[in-house]
Amino acid sequence: MSSETLTPESPATLVIVGGGPRGTGLIERIAANAPELYAGSGLDIHLVDPHPPGAGRIWRAAQSPLLWMNSHAEDVTMFTDETVQMDGPVRPGPTLHEWAGIDGRTFADRRIQGAYLRWVHERAVAALPPDITVHHHPRRALRVSGSREGRQQVWLEGRDRPLLADLVVLAQGHLDAELDDEQRELAAYAREHGLVHLPPDFTADSDLSALPAGEPVLVRGFGLAFVDLMALLTEGRGGRYEGDTYVPSGREPVLYVGSRRGVPYHSKIGYDWTGERPPLPRFLGPAEIDGLLARPEGFDFRRDVWPLVEKELGFAHYHRLFTVHAERTAIAWTDFEEKYAAASEGAEREALVASAVPDPRDRLDLTALDRPLDGVTYGSFEEFQEGLRGYVEDDLGRRHNAAHSPDLAVFLGLLSVYGQLIRLGNIGSSWHGFFSYLASGPPGPRLRQLLALSRAGLLKFVGADMAVRAEDGVFRASGATVPGFSVEARALVEARLPEPTLRRALDPLLRELHTDGADETPDGLLRVDRADGRILDRAGLPHPRRFALGPHTDGRTPGAFTRPRTGGPAFRQNDATARAALVFLRDLGADAVG
């Protein structure tokens, strides 16, 4: 990779802001498509990121080895295969476990994933044609200026002159955000009363030293950020696990955790797929998405899209149940499939399932999965602790038992659905949260650690609909699950990632984009063209020279890398953006020559 010096004689320039896995994936797709679309034309790619290319901030080497990936090493790849629906060529490569030479069932730490990503980046750069050169700028990008018709100027921190770009792609990944109104009030209250308030953040970047040993700490959030927090405040402070028992160091705080659901994310599934996969998509595929997009009046996610999601996930679940566990069903699959396809949502479908699937535990109930504590109350705080430990134990048992393999079929269904829904753009945040809760939960060993910490009295559950109040000089928390219970503490941690909204992003470049007229969804995400990722203005017109990929856009995907042979929506987007960029730059060069 060359130095930061510009190459004035280069006929075209592309600036990619963000050198993490998304930027790396884009370079990989440029390398794959260049021989067809851009051979011999010359191109300078300027990669802007203060962190090392490949790993970026999230997967950097400088973080605790206690922080794991939440996927098996065999389920992580940065390379395309024939299941990715794209116009560019497939360029296969090793999964994380193949590259690292580790057991495929390992939950690798993030530093190993970072090393893999650095290697992928280097391989992608090496695969570029010799007249395409990558320059890394270890700086932050501050803003982009320039007309729609002319070259763009990308201004970098600590540099007087901008990078000149024929095209710009924003691939910053997860971003910091300023505090919302509630968080500002809590932070101000903490300063006034000498309390500790840690707002939404990446756990590896949070200063946890302010959380004192032996003192209660309120934790709002029960997802993956909480799991990281749990690891750093226990093993990270010298404790250790001996089997199913936690041996404390005496330096741990006592965590009181709750959330809207009041339960941790569902465990990662701990067995392999065998046999026939459900033929997906079936009820939510390209034709259904085309129909929704063609509606002149638009669509409502809950009314028009969610019923298709439910039917698709139900199909995946029952296909597996009837074809692999037929002894637990009452009719033949062919009969059930025909009736399921014809049944309307609601009572008719429920009656069909009840008659064909005798055991309620074999039926798919998405509402119960999503909100298991709705309407559930306990008479005492201690009873709830025991009850939630039982819930986690049941979840672990089910998710590690192939007798419940319809759960894995639903996981595949969720991946299929996500791959379709990204074409719709603005569908709100509820789907992404539901997907993460059901399909992107922690490794089973993490939940076993959670149980050990609970039994040791270092982790206590507050319940569903956790509410936090700042009063009487402390923070108080309560939940709906144990009526009348509350706990007070002098420390509050918001265990979740910052919301990736345009207006509240601390990234000055995105803030400037919003001021400059880029459009946003009602949830505050950057709107992009579904076909190739071009940034849309408030009139719905795509910017010819600006693209964006990643979680801050309404084209966000489950992740920048994925499980092999599952279609890889991010790979499909990377390919479309790479091809659109190469064609634009090729035609620009042709016009200049002409």
C-alpha positions in Angstrom: 0.0 0.0 0.0 1.4 3.4 -0.9 1.9 6.4 1.3 -0.5 9.4 1.7 0.9 11.3 -1.2 -1.6 12.0 -4.0 -1.0 11.0 -7.5 -2.1 13.9 -9.7 -1.6 12.0 -13.0 -4.2 9.4 -12.0 -7.2 9.7 -14.3 -9.8 8.9 -11.6 -10.0 8.9 -7.8 -12.3 7.1 -5.4 -12.4 8.0 -1.7 -13.7 5.4 0.8 -14.3 6.7 4.3 -14.0 3.8 6.6 -11.4 1.0 6.4 -13.2 -1.6 8.5 -14.9 -4.8 7.2 -17.3 -2.8 5.0 -14.6 -0.8 3.3 -12.6 -3.9 2.9 -15.5 -5.8 1.4 -16.0 -3.0 -1.1 -12.3 -3.1 -2.1 -12.6 -6.9 -2.5 -15.6 -6.4 -4.9 -13.7 -3.7 -6.8 -10.8 -6.1 -7.3 -13.3 -8.8 -8.5 -15.2 -6.6 -10.9 -12.4 -4.4 -12.3 -11.2 -6.9 -14.9 -14.6 -6.8 -16.5 -15.5 -3.1 -16.0 -12.3 -1.1 -15.6 -9.3 -2.9 -17.1 -6.4 -0.7 -17.9 -8.0 2.7 -16.9 -6.0 3.5 -13.8 -7.6 4.4 -10.5 -6.4 5.8 -7.1 -8.4 4.6 -4.1 -8.0 6.7 -1.0 -8.9 4.9 2.2 -9.6 7.2 5.1 -9.7 5.7 8.6 -7.7 6.6 11.8 -7.6 2.9 12.6 -5.6 0.2 10.7 -7.3 -1.0 7.5 -9.3 -4.3 7.7 -10.0 -4.4 11.4 -11.1 -0.8 11.9 -12.1 0.4 15.3 -14.4 -2.4 16.4 -12.1 -5.3 15.5 -8.8 -3.6 16.4 -6.0 -5.5 18.1 -5.9 -3.2 21.2 -8.8 -4.7 23.2 -9.3 -7.3 25.8 -9.1 -11.0 24.8 -12.1 -11.5 27.0 -14.3 -9.9 24.3 -15.5 -12.6 21.9 -17.3 -12.8 18.7 -20.9 -14.0 19.0 -20.6 -16.4 16.1 -18.8 -19.7 15.7 -15.5 -19.3 13.7 -16.9 -21.6 11.0 -19.9 -19.2 10.6 -17.8 -16.1 9.7 -16.6 -15.3 6.2 -15.7 -12.3 4.2 -15.9 -14.1 0.9 -18.7 -14.6 -1.7 -20.1 -17.9 -2.8 -22.8 -18.9 -5.3 -25.6 -18.1 -2.9 -24.9 -14.4 -3.2 -27.3 -12.9 -5.8 -25.0 -10.4 -7.6 -23.8 -9.5 -11.0 -20.1 -9.7 -10.2 -18.0 -12.9 -10.1 -17.7 -15.1 -7.1 -14.2 -15.0 -5.5 -14.1 -17.7 -2.8 -11.9 -17.6 0.3 -11.4 -19.2 3.7 -13.8 -18.7 6.6 -12.3 -17.5 9.9 -11.7 -21.0 11.3 -10.1 -22.2 8.1 -7.8 -19.2 7.9 -6.9 -19.2 11.6 -6.6 -23.0 11.9 -8.9 -23.2 14.9 -11.9 -25.4 15.7 -14.9 -24.3 13.8 -17.1 -24.3 16.9 -14.8 -21.9 18.7 -16.1 -18.4 19.6 -12.9 -16.6 18.7 -11.9 -13.4 20.4 -12.3 -10.2 18.5 -8.5 -9.7 18.1 -8.4 -12.9 16.0 -11.2 -11.7 13.9 -9.3 -8.4 13.5 -6.2 -10.3 12.3 -8.4 -12.2 9.8 -9.9 -8.9 8.5 -6.4 -7.3 8.1 -5.4 -10.4 6.0 -8.6 -10.1 3.9 -7.8 -6.4 3.3 -4.3 -7.1 2.3 -5.4 -9.9 0.0 -8.1 -7.7 -1.6 -5.5 -4.9 -2.3 -3.1 -7.4 -3.7 -5.8 -8.7 -6.1 -6.4 -5.3 -7.6 -5.1 -4.7 -11.2 -1.6 -3.1 -11.2 -2.9 0.3 -12.3 -5.3 0.5 -9.3 -3.5 1.8 -6.2 -4.7 2.1 -2.6 -3.5 5.0 -0.3 -4.3 4.8 3.4 -4.9 8.1 5.3 -4.8 7.4 9.0 -7.1 10.4 9.8 -10.7 11.3 10.3 -12.8 12.6 7.5 -14.6 15.8 8.6 -16.8 16.7 5.7 -17.5 16.3 2.0 -18.1 19.3 -0.3 -18.6 19.8 -4.0 -21.4 20.0 -6.6 -23.4 17.1 -7.9 -21.8 17.5 -11.3 -18.1 18.0 -10.2 -15.3 16.5 -8.2 -15.9 16.1 -4.5 -13.6 17.5 -1.8 -13.1 15.3 1.2 -11.6 17.3 4.1 -9.5 15.4 6.6 -8.5 16.2 10.2 -5.1 17.9 10.4 -4.8 18.5 6.7 -5.2 21.9 5.0 -6.0 20.6 1.5 -8.8 18.2 0.7 -8.6 14.9 -1.1 -10.2 15.4 -4.5 -12.5 12.6 -5.5 -14.5 11.7 -8.5 -16.6 9.4 -6.2 -17.0 9.1 -2.5 -18.2 6.0 -0.6 -19.1 6.3 3.1 -18.5 3.1 5.0 -17.8 4.3 8.5 -19.5 1.4 10.3 -20.8 1.9 13.8 -20.7 5.5 15.0 -20.7 7.5 18.2 -23.7 9.7 18.9 -24.5 12.7 21.1 -26.8 12.1 24.0 -30.5 12.2 23.6 -32.7 14.3 25.9 -33.1 11.6 28.5 -29.4 10.8 28.5 -28.4 14.5 28.8 -30.7 14.8 31.9 -29.2 11.7 33.5 -25.7 12.8 32.8 -26.4 16.3 34.3 -28.0 14.7 37.4 -25.0 12.4 37.8 -22.6 15.4 37.7 -24.7 17.4 40.1 -24.9 14.5 42.7 -21.5 12.9 42.2 -22.9 9.8 40.6 -21.6 7.7 37.7 -23.5 7.6 34.4 -22.0 5.7 31.4 -24.1 6.5 28.3 -24.5 4.2 25.3 -21.1 3.3 24.0 -18.9 0.5 22.6 -18.1 -1.4 25.8 -14.4 -1.8 24.8 -14.1 2.0 24.8 -16.0 2.7 28.1 -14.1 3.7 31.2 -15.3 1.1 33.7 -12.8 2.1 36.4 -15.5 4.4 37.9 -17.7 1.4 38.8 -16.6 0.5 42.4 -16.2 -3.0 43.8 -19.0 -4.3 45.9 -21.4 -1.5 45.0 -24.7 -1.9 43.1 -24.6 -0.8 39.5 -27.8 -0.4 37.4 -27.4 -1.7 33.9 -30.1 -1.0 31.3 -29.7 -3.3 28.3 -29.5 -7.0 28.1 -28.0 -7.6 24.7 -24.4 -8.1 23.5 -23.1 -4.8 25.0 -24.2 -6.1 28.4 -22.4 -9.4 27.8 -19.2 -7.5 27.1 -19.7 -5.4 30.2 -20.3 -8.6 32.3 -17.1 -10.1 31.1 -15.0 -7.0 31.7 -16.3 -6.4 35.2 -15.9 -10.0 36.4 -13.1 -12.0 34.7 -11.7 -8.6 33.7 -11.3 -7.8 37.4 -9.6 -11.1 38.3 -12.5 -13.4 38.9 -12.6 -16.9 37.4 -14.9 -19.8 36.5 -14.5 -23.2 37.9 -17.0 -25.3 36.0 -20.4 -23.8 36.7 -19.2 -21.8 39.7 -17.8 -18.3 39.7 -15.0 -17.6 42.1 -14.9 -13.8 42.7 -11.8 -11.6 43.1 -13.7 -9.2 45.4 -13.2 -6.4 42.9 -16.5 -6.9 41.1 -19.6 -4.6 41.5 -23.1 -6.1 41.8 -24.9 -5.7 38.5 -28.7 -5.1 38.5 -29.7 -5.6 34.8 -33.0 -5.1 33.0 -34.4 -4.0 29.7 -37.6 -3.7 27.7 -37.9 -7.5 27.4 -36.2 -8.2 30.7 -34.4 -11.3 29.4 -31.0 -11.8 27.6 -30.9 -12.3 23.9 -31.5 -16.0 22.9 -28.5 -18.2 22.9 -26.6 -19.0 19.8 -27.7 -22.4 18.4 -25.1 -25.0 19.4 -25.6 -27.8 16.8 -25.1 -28.1 13.0 -27.6 -28.2 10.2 -28.2 -31.6 8.6 -30.4 -32.6 5.8 -32.6 -30.6 3.4 -32.9 -26.8 3.9 -36.3 -25.1 3.8 -36.8 -23.8 0.2 -36.6 -20.1 0.9 -37.8 -17.6 0.1 -41.4 -18.9 -0.2 -43.9 -16.2 1.1 -41.5 -13.2 1.2 -39.4 -13.2 -1.9 -38.5 -10.8 -4.7 -42.1 -10.8 -6.1 -43.6 -9.8 -2.8 -41.0 -7.1 -2.3 -41.7 -5.8 -5.9 -45.4 -5.7 -5.1 -44.8 -3.7 -1.9 -42.6 -1.2 -3.7 -45.1 -0.8 -6.5 -47.9 0.4 -4.2 -48.5 4.0 -5.0 -49.8 4.7 -1.5 -46.7 3.1 0.1 -46.8 0.4 2.7 -46.9 0.1 6.5 -44.4 -2.4 8.0 -46.7 -3.7 10.7 -49.8 -4.0 8.5 -48.3 -5.0 5.2 -44.9 -6.6 5.8 -44.9 -8.2 9.2 -47.7 -10.8 8.2 -45.4 -11.9 5.3 -42.5 -12.2 7.7 -44.5 -14.3 10.1 -45.7 -16.6 7.4 -42.2 -17.0 6.0 -40.7 -17.8 9.4 -43.5 -20.2 10.1 -43.0 -22.0 6.8 -39.3 -22.5 7.6 -40.1 -23.8 11.1 -42.8 -26.2 10.0 -41.0 -27.4 6.9 -38.2 -28.6 9.2 -40.6 -30.0 11.8 -42.7 -32.0 9.3 -39.8 -33.3 7.2 -37.4 -34.2 10.1 -39.5 -34.7 13.2 -42.7 -36.1 11.5 -43.5 -38.2 14.5 -44.4 -35.0 16.3 -47.0 -34.0 13.7 -50.5 -35.2 13.0 -50.8 -34.9 9.2 -48.6 -35.3 6.1 -46.3 -32.4 5.2 -47.9 -32.1 1.7 -51.4 -31.6 3.3 -50.1 -29.1 5.8 -48.1 -27.2 3.3 -51.1 -26.8 1.0 -53.4 -25.7 3.8 -50.7 -23.4 5.3 -50.3 -21.6 2.0 -54.0 -21.0 1.7 -54.7 -20.1 5.3 -55.2 -16.4 6.2 -53.3 -14.9 9.1 -54.6 -15.1 12.6 -57.2 -17.6 13.7 -57.3 -19.7 10.6 -53.6 -20.4 10.6 -53.6 -20.9 14.4 -56.4 -23.5 14.1 -54.4 -25.3 11.4 -51.3 -25.4 13.4 -53.1 -26.6 16.6 -54.7 -29.5 14.7 -51.5 -30.5 12.9 -48.9 -30.0 15.7 -50.1 -31.6 19.0 -47.4 -30.3 21.3 -47.5 -26.5 21.9 -43.7 -26.5 22.3 -43.4 -27.5 18.7 -45.4 -24.5 17.5 -43.8 -21.2 16.5 -45.1 -18.3 18.6 -43.1 -15.2 17.6 -44.9 -13.0 20.1 -44.0 -15.3 23.0 -40.4 -15.6 21.8 -40.1 -11.8 21.5 -41.7 -10.8 24.8 -41.5 -13.8 27.2 -42.3 -11.8 30.3 -45.3 -10.0 29.0 -48.1 -10.4 31.6 -45.8 -12.4 33.9 -45.3 -11.3 37.5 -43.5 -12.7 40.5 -44.4 -12.3 44.1 -40.9 -11.5 45.3 -37.5 -10.4 43.9 -36.0 -13.7 45.0 -38.6 -15.8 43.2 -37.9 -13.8 40.0 -34.2 -14.5 40.2 -34.9 -18.2 40.3 -37.5 -18.0 37.6 -35.3 -16.1 35.2 -32.4 -18.6 35.8 -34.8 -21.3 34.9 -35.8 -19.4 31.7 -32.1 -19.1 30.7 -31.4 -22.8 31.4 -34.4 -23.8 29.3 -33.2 -21.6 26.5 -29.7 -23.1 26.6 -31.1 -26.6 26.7 -33.4 -26.0 23.7 -30.8 -24.1 21.6 -28.2 -26.9 22.1 -30.6 -29.8 21.3 -31.0 -30.9 17.7 -34.5 -32.3 18.6 -35.5 -28.6 18.4 -33.9 -28.1 15.0 -36.9 -26.1 13.7 -35.3 -23.3 15.7 -32.3 -23.4 13.3 -34.7 -23.4 10.4 -36.2 -20.2 11.7 -32.7 -18.7 12.0 -32.2 -19.5 8.3 -35.6 -17.9 7.6 -34.5 -14.8 9.5 -31.4 -14.5 7.3 -33.6 -14.9 4.2 -36.1 -12.4 5.3 -33.4 -9.8 6.1 -32.0 -10.2 2.7 -35.4 -9.3 1.2 -36.3 -6.5 3.6 -33.2 -4.4 2.8 -34.7 -3.7 -0.6 -37.6 -1.9 1.1 -35.4 0.7 2.8 -37.4 2.5 5.4 -39.0 -0.2 7.6 -38.2 1.2 11.0 -36.0 -0.1 13.8 -38.2 -2.8 15.3 -37.3 -5.5 12.7 -33.5 -5.0 13.3 -34.0 -5.3 17.1 -36.2 -8.4 16.7 -33.6 -10.0 14.4 -30.7 -9.3 16.7 -32.6 -10.6 19.8 -33.6 -13.9 18.1 -30.7 -14.6 15.7 -27.7 -12.6 17.0 -27.5 -13.5 20.7 -24.6 -14.5 22.8 -22.6 -17.8 22.7 -24.0 -20.5 25.0 -20.9 -20.3 27.3 -21.7 -16.7 28.0 -25.2 -17.5 29.3 -23.7 -20.2 31.5 -21.4 -17.6 32.9 -24.4 -15.4 33.5 -26.1 -18.1 35.5 -23.0 -18.6 37.6 -22.8 -14.9 38.3 -26.4 -14.9 39.3 -25.9 -17.8 41.7 -22.9 -16.0 43.1 -25.0 -12.9 43.9 -23.1 -10.6 41.5 -25.8 -10.4 38.9 -29.4 -9.7 39.7 -32.4 -9.3 37.3 -34.7 -6.3 37.5 -37.2 -7.5 35.0 -39.1 -6.3 31.9 -39.9 -2.7 31.1 -37.1 -1.5 33.3 -37.6 2.2 34.3 -34.8 4.4 35.7 -35.5 7.4 37.8 -33.1 10.0 39.1 -34.3 11.1 42.5 -33.2 11.7 46.1 -29.6 11.9 45.0 -29.4 8.4 43.5 -30.6 6.4 40.5 -33.6 4.1 41.1 -34.7 1.2 38.9 -37.8 -0.9 38.8 -39.6 -3.3 36.4 -43.0 -4.6 35.6 -42.1 -8.2 36.5 -41.8 -7.7 40.3 -44.5 -5.2 41.3 -43.3 -2.9 44.1 -39.6 -3.8 43.9 -37.0 -1.1 43.2 -33.3 -0.8 43.7 -31.1 2.2 44.1 -27.5 2.8 43.1 -25.0 5.5 42.5 -24.0 4.2 39.1 -26.0 3.6 35.9 -24.6 2.0 32.7 -26.6 2.2 29.5 -25.5 -1.1 28.0 -26.3 -0.6 24.3 -24.7 0.9 21.2 -25.4 4.5 20.3 -28.2 5.0 17.8 -26.8 5.5 14.3 -28.9 8.6 13.4 -27.8 11.4 11.1 -28.8 14.3 13.4 -27.2 12.9 16.5 -24.1 11.4 15.0 -20.9 12.7 16.4 -19.3 12.0 13.0 -19.0 15.6 11.6 -19.2 14.3 8.1 -22.6 12.8 8.5 -23.9 15.9 10.3 -22.7 18.0 7.4 -24.5 15.6 4.9 -27.7 16.2 6.8 -27.2 20.0 6.7 -26.3 19.7 3.0 -29.7 18.1 2.1 -29.2 14.4 2.5 -32.5 12.7 3.3 -33.2 10.6 6.4 -35.9 8.1 7.5 -38.2 8.8 10.4 -35.8 6.8 12.5 -32.9 9.1 11.5 -31.1 6.8 9.1 -29.4 8.0 6.0 -31.6 7.2 3.0 -29.8 5.5 0.1 -30.8 4.1 -3.3 -31.7 0.5 -2.9 -30.1 -0.5 -6.2 -26.5 0.7 -5.6 -26.3 2.7 -2.3 -26.2 6.2 -3.8 -27.2 8.8 -1.1 -30.7 10.3 -1.7 -31.6 13.9 -1.2 -34.9 15.1 0.2 -36.5 15.0 -3.2 -35.6 11.4 -3.5 -32.9 12.0 -6.1 -29.6 10.0 -5.9 -26.4 11.8 -5.7 -24.3 10.8 -8.7 -21.0 10.9 -6.8 -21.8 9.9 -3.2 -22.6 6.4 -1.9 -23.1 5.1 1.6 -23.0 1.6 3.1 -23.5 0.3 6.6 -25.6 0.6 9.8 -26.2 4.3 9.6 -28.2 3.8 6.3 -31.6 2.5 5.7 -30.0 -0.3 3.7 -28.3 -1.7 6.8 -27.8 -5.5 6.9 -27.2 -8.0 9.7 -23.5 -7.4 9.4 -20.5 -6.6 7.2 -19.6 -10.3 7.2 -21.8 -13.3 7.3 -22.3 -17.1 7.6 -21.2 -19.0 4.5 -23.8 -20.0 2.0 -26.6 -17.7 3.3 -26.7 -15.1 0.5 -24.7 -12.4 2.2 -26.8 -9.3 1.8 -23.8 -7.0 2.6 -21.8 -8.8 -0.1 -24.6 -8.2 -2.6 -24.6 -4.5 -1.7 -20.9 -4.2 -1.9 -20.9 -5.8 -5.3 -23.7 -3.4 -6.6 -21.9 -0.4 -5.3 -18.5 -1.5 -6.6 -19.9 -2.1 -10.1 -21.8 1.2 -10.1 -18.7 3.1 -9.1 -16.5 1.4 -11.6 -18.9 2.0 -14.5 -19.2 5.7 -13.5 -15.5 6.2 -13.3 -14.9 4.3 -16.5 -17.5 6.4 -18.4 -16.0 9.6 -16.8 -12.6 8.6 -18.1 -14.1 7.9 -21.6 -15.8 11.3 -21.6 -12.5 13.0 -20.7 -10.6 11.2 -23.5 -13.4 12.0 -25.9 
